[in-house]
Amino acid sequence: MLARSQMGGPWSRAQQIARAFLSRGHEVTLAWGDDGNCVDPVAPTFEIPVPSPLGLPEAVARHTFPLASRLGLMGRKPVHSFEEVLLLTGSLDYRYSCAVVEKLREFMRTWRPDVVYSEFNLAAVIAARAEGISCVGSGSQSTTAAYASNPRKSAGIRRLLREMCMPAPASSLTILEGMKRRFIPSCPSLEPEAGERAIYCGFLGDVPKLDARSADRDCVVVYLGSGSVPAGVAVRAGRQLSSVLGCDVYVAGVPEAVYAAAGREVHCAPRLNFAELLPRARVMVHHGGQNSMMDALAYEVPQVVVPGRVFERQFNAEAVERTRCGLSVRAPKPALIAEAALRLVNEVALSGGLTKLRDELSALGGTERIVSEVEEIPRL
């Protein structure tokens, strides 16, 4: 899945899955786009077009949407379904869909892959189907049509499918659900109704060992996404957390700086190494993205989730609370975030489900399960 806005999740998952296939001796090509997210590919790449948000002219979209993200304007718009995400990114635009499907089909005719893996990329599923190639991919409960959809947004995709003499379902999400296998990087406790052909695979990466550092929790990690809230709000939340909890705070996704706060420090940077910080974290505050939630669970860190007005993040926030792994805060207000973090530190029962959930996720096989399942698909 490509997008002009900053979103590292799809590319990082694609990289992890590619590594797993490479380690088992398979050839891999990564579909790549110049969207600013696809960096340091682990396998040979094939370039495909990047959608323009809302189908706007490229010259306008390339500058307007990154600016909106930096100002936190994107977080003010409610997003009710994954279909709306696809519309906002431009992935449902008719002209774009025609171009990228044809580009993918040309490559597939030349390279003839045994299987196509779609990381929430509609065009890849359509192209594979047109070329008679087995298609599998990532999925989740919150991206199914049964959970939430808006078929009115999918007119362009339906037009393309009709022109290709293929079934044209009302919702574009039905296309993703029709893959031969849908790999859910989660577990039944978090996503109990993931839909047909769902295979839970838990953590995609190696599960970290919780060594002695994990018992000495001395900081808080904050990541409120790219464009979810203004950088200033994230920094103020960091300062409030440092004051209330009396520890250093590390804030990712904001300009680099260091602030003093009640004798402690708030370290800010565009990117932080979560693998170094989470073993020390008393609490992780994040925006409800899948990768952030799973990172916190992997290190058994209680979470404060600030999902804003985005359906998937709200789904994840509810799942975190339901499984007793943290709390959610609906409004991105520093005082509310700090209050929730203090509750998690003082009321251990609120995060009492962490160990059980981590064990469930660890037992599902990760990327090795994905590779094994794909290897069993009969070749057409």
N, C-alpha and C positions, 0 to 999 in steps of 0.2 A: 504494500500500500504506500503510495507516494503522496506527498502533500507539501504545499509551499510553507506551511507553518512548521514550527519546530516540534517534532514528535519522534523521539528516539525509540519508542517501543517496538513498532513493526520491524524496523531495520535490525535492531539488536536481536530480536527473536529469530529473524531470518538467518542472521549470522550464526547463531547457536545451532540451529537446525542444519545449516550447511556444513558446519564443522563435524557434526555427528555423522552425516553421510560420507564425508571425506575420510573420516577415521575408519570407516568400514570398507574403504576401497572403492567407493562409487565416484563417478565423475559428476561434478556439480557446476552449473552456471547460475549466477545470481542476476536476475533482472534488476537493473540499476537505473536511477534517474538523477538528474542534476537538481535535486530539491534541497540540498544542504544537509539532509539527514543521512544519506548513503555514503558513509566514509569508511576508509580502510577495509575494503572487502576481503574476505578470507578465501575467495574463489574467483575464477575468471568471471567477467561481467558481460552483460549484453544490455545496451542502453535502450530504454523505452521513454516515450514522452512523459512529461510531468503535467498533471492536470492543472488548469488555472481555476482558482477558487470561484465558485458560482458561474463558471464559464466566461468570466470577464476577460478582456484583452490582456495578453501576457504582460505587456509593459505596465499596465495599471496594477495588476495583481502582484507582480514581483516586489513592488515597493509598498503597496497599501497594506497588505495583510501582515507582513512582519512588523510594521509600525503599530498596527492595531494590537498585535500580540504583546509588544513591549509595554504598551500603555495599559494592558489589562482589559482592553475593550472586549476581547473575545469572551471573557468570563461573564460578561453581563447578558449575553444572549442565551436564553434557555435552549437546550438541545434535548429533544424528547426521544429520539431513536437513532440507531446507527444509520438508517436511511438518510436522516438529516445530516449526519457527518459526511456521508458520501456525496450528498448534494453540495455542502459547503466546500469540500475539497475540490469539487469539479469532476469527480469520478463518474457521475451520472450524466454528464453533458453528452449529447448525441455525437457531436463532431469529434470530441476527444475520444469517446468510446470507439468510434469507427477507426480512428487513426491507431490507437494503441492495440486494438484487437488484431488489425491487419499486420502491424509490426510484429506482434507475438507469433501470429500464424506463419509468417515468412520464416522466422527463426526456427520454429518447431519443424517446419518442412525440411529445413536444412540439417538441423542437429538431431532430430527424431529422438527426443528424450523418452525414456520408459514411463516416467511419471512427472507430472507437473505439481508443484507444491505452491498453493496460494496463501500468502499471508494477508488475508482480507482484501485480495485484489480480484474484483469482479471480472476484469478483462482477461485475466489468466484462466479463469474457469471457463469463460465463453470460448476462448481460443482453443483450449485443450479439447473441449467437447466437439468443436467444429472439425478438429484434426483427428478425432478418434483416439485421443491419448487419455489415459487414466489421470484423474485429478483428485488430489487430497488437499487438506489445508487446515489452518487454524480456525478455531471457533470459540464461542462462549454463549452462555445462556442469554446474556443481555443483548447479543446481536442477532437473535432469532426474531422472525416475524411474529411469533406467538408472544414474545415479551413486549415488543413495541415496534411499530412500523408506520410508515406514511407513504402508501403506494402512489399518491399524487406526485411525489418527487421523482418517480422512476419512469416517466413517460419516454425519455430519451432512450433508455435501455430497452424498453419494450419495443420501441420502433426499430432499433437495431436488430433485435432478436427476430422480429417478424420478417424483416428484410433478408435475414439469414435462414428463414424457414425453420426456425427453432421455437420450442415452446416459450411463450412470453408471460410469465406469472405476474400477478398484480404487483407484488413486492419484489424488489431486487434482492432482498435478503433471502428469498427462497432459492435463488441461484446458488448462494454460498452453502445453504443447507443441503443442496443436492450433490455435494461432493461425495466420493466413495468412502472417505473417512474424514471425520472432523475431530481434530486433536485439541482437547481442552487443556490449556496449561493451568489447571486448577484441580479441584477435587469435589466429590459429591456434597460435602458439608458446606462448601462455599457456593456451589452452583448445582443444586439438586435436580434441576429440570433443564439440562443442556440440549435436549432434543435428540432426534434420530441420528444414527451413525456416530454418536459421540463416544470418544475414547479419552478418558481422563489420563493425563500424563504427569500431573503435579509440577514440581520444580523442573524447569528446563536445564538449568545449569547444575554444576556440582553443588551438593548441599554442604555448606561450610561446617567445619567442626567447631563446637562451642568450647573453646579452651578457657584458660584461666582469665583471660581478658574479659570474657563475657560476664564474669561475676563482679567485675569492678566497673560498674557503669558510672561514667563521670561526665557525660555530655548529652546534648540534645541535637538531633539532626532535623533540618527543615528543608522541604522541597515542595513548593506550592505550584509547580508546573510552569510551563511557558505560555504566558498569555492569560492564565487563569485569574491572577490578581496582579495589581501593579507591584513593581519591585519594592517600592517604599513600604507597602503593607507587609510584605514578607520580612523586611528588615525590622520593622517595628514589632512584629510578632516575635522575632528572634530576641530582641532586647527585653521584651516583656517576659519571655520564657526564662531568660538568663536571670532576671531579677527575682522571679517567683521561685524558681527551682535552685538557684544558687550554684549554677554550673555554667561552663562554656557552652556556646551554641554555634552550630555550623549551618549556614544558610546557603543553599545552592540555587542557581538560576538567577542570580542578581549580580550587578557590577562588583568587582573586587574591592574590598575594604575591610577594616577591622575597627570595631567600636567597643568602647569600655562600657560595662553595665554592672553596677553594684559590685565592683571588685573583680568581675569576670570579663570575658571577652566574647564578642559576637563576630565570628569570622565569616565573611561573605565572599562568594566567588561564583563565576558562571558555571563551573563544574567542580564537583568534589568526588573523591574516591570513597564511595559508600562502603566498599569492602573493608576499608581501614577504619571507618568511623562507626559503623553499626555494631561491631562487637563491643564498643564502649558506650553505646547509646542507651540512656534510660527511657527515652521516648523518641519516636520518629513522627514528625508532623508532615503530612503530605496531602496531595490533591485527589487521591483516590484512583490514580492510574494503576493498571494491572501490574506493571513492573515494580512500582514503588511498594505496593501492597505485598507482593511476593518477596521482595528483598527484606522487608521488615519481618515477615514470617520466617524466612530462612534463618534469621539471627535471633528469633524469639524476642523481638522488640515490641513493646506495647505501642499502638498506633493511635494518633489523633488524625482523623480523616476530615478534610475540608473539601467536599466534593463540588461545591458551587451548584450550578444549574445544569449540569451535564448528566444525562441518564445513566451512563455506565459507571461513572464515579459514585453516583448515589447508590447504585446497586452494590458496588463494592463496599461502600461505607456501611450499608445495612448488614452485609454479610460479616464484616469485621465485628460489629456490635453483637450480632446474633451468635457468633461462635466464641464470644468473650475473649476477643483479642485486642479490644480497644474501644474508643468512643468516636463519635462523629460530631462535627460542628458545622451547622448549615451556613452560617454567615462568616465570611473571612475577616473576623474582627480580632485583633491581637489579644484583647482581654479575655474573650471567650475561649480562644485557643489555649492561652496560658492556664485558665481555670480547668479546662478538660485535662491538660497534661498533669496538673497538680493532683487531680482526682485519681488518675491512673497510677501515679507514684504512691499515693496514700492508701488507695483501696485495691489491694492485690487481687481480689476476686474479679475485678473488671477485666483483667487480662489472664484469668486462670485457665483459659482454653488454649493458650499458645503452644504448649508442648504437645498436646494431643493432635492439634491441627498440623503442626510441623511434621509429626510422625506420619500422619495420613498422606500428606503431600509427598514426603520422601519415599514412600513405598510404591509409588505409581509408575516409576520407570523413566520419567523424563524423556530426553531426546532418544535414548536407546530404545524406548518403547515405540517411538515414532518410526525409527528406522526399521525395526523388526516388523511392525505392522505393514509398512510399505513394501518390504521385501516379499511379503506373502501375497501381494495383489497379483492375480494372473496377468501376464502380459498379453496385450491385444494383438 
